[in-house]
Amino acid sequence: MTEIKFGTDGWRGLIAADFTFDNVRKVALATANYFKRHKKIKNGIVVGYDSRFLSREFAEATAEVLANKGIKVIISDKISSTPMVSLLTRKFKAAGGIVITASHNPAKYNGFKIKGDFGGPAHPEMIEKVEKELKKVLKSKVESKKTFAELVKKGTIKKIDFTSLYVEDLRTKLDLPLIESAGLRIAHDAMYGAGQGVMSQLLPVHAELRSSYNPSFGGLSPEPIPQNLKDLSSAVVMKGCNIGIATDGDADRIGALDENGAFVDSHRIFAVLLKYLITEKHLEGEVAKSISVSSMINKMCDKYGLKLHETPVGFKHLCRLMTERDILIAAEESGGLGLRAHLPERDGIYVGLLLAEVMATRNRKLSELVEELMIEFGWHYYNRIDAHMTEKEKLRILAAFKKGVKSLAGNPVRRTETKDGFKLFFDNAWVLVRASGTEPLIRFYAEADSVMKVDALLKGATEV
């Protein structure tokens, strides 16, 4: 049997190869056995699912296993986002949450995310305990005494409208009337993911793209990166929108486009929001970021006198800080941002609308907000290459960086960090090389003070 291993953000596998009903039931049983000892277990476990092939059926199989163990289950009555599950886990004071999703991965994948009672990704030691339980049940066959339908009839499994409760919550956290009165024209690309139809319940949306059920995601991975957002870019320009917001497969990540249809990466979104929270909202607190996030955040924290924490890649590390310290905002490079005012969790729709709130409050175009930051803190350019390769090639490259690299593209390495992969620092630039925790590939990240330098450093890194 294929090994079931939890990566950066839950367990993911190929549908029908290793992500099977049999394996999902085993993971669900291990999760049930772990949560059975939780102090809030009487309040149950929240279960949601995205728009992938068989996600609803996998979620129902999960709920059936949990309920047969005597655990109350609150399950979504339709496609739901990861932030919805996290929000309702906290709202219902549940022991935990489960989302059937593979987030931004290609359509052939599905996954199993576990959420803590605090409303965010399960801490690593929680996952370790689930994996220990999993070893005990792997060789057994999971039997269900009662079916999903019988458990719904009995009331052990309860179907709830997650979307309405989520929309109601966001209305209390965002200045939606201000955004609407500012006349901002918004385009939303749901990428056929779990965010479909949600934003239009909060504000008028002037262009809705890929907002229907399509488990193949139209042949593209539901990841909000520039090459996947060409149609959104065209729609923003053609329909005269002020901002384009794209959300990934489970709607926890964001991609943004300015009024010219130009991509605004998560580093710049982070910086725009951080400046707004400090200079407009006059809030205090600490800041957290993944190792792959722009060094501009370091400069901003220095200027504003804010304590900055840097973690390995994976929002679970940022979530831990958000549950243990007074973190005002935390973000990772791949479009995931969490705010104290909302959840210790990423949320693409909330962050996208908060960005619109900044534009309305400041009466500035998104491009102007970004340019303002660059003038103040220096120009920062960023790019990432995801290189699919064999395990043998992956190990060879990692070994080469472990041995030590003295220069890339003629730029001498000043120092190296190994918190997560290998981060090489140069004059006004850095490169990070690390193996993905969710896919068979190596990611090469680079930031520098010019596009040419970024491209040269990435080329040099991939040729090591």
Order of alpha helices (4+ residues) and beta strands (2+ residues): beta-beta-alpha-beta-alpha-beta-alpha-beta-beta-alpha-alpha-beta-alpha-alpha-beta-beta-alpha-beta-beta-beta-alpha-beta-alpha-beta-alpha-beta-beta-alpha-alpha-beta-alpha-beta-beta-beta-beta-beta-beta-alpha
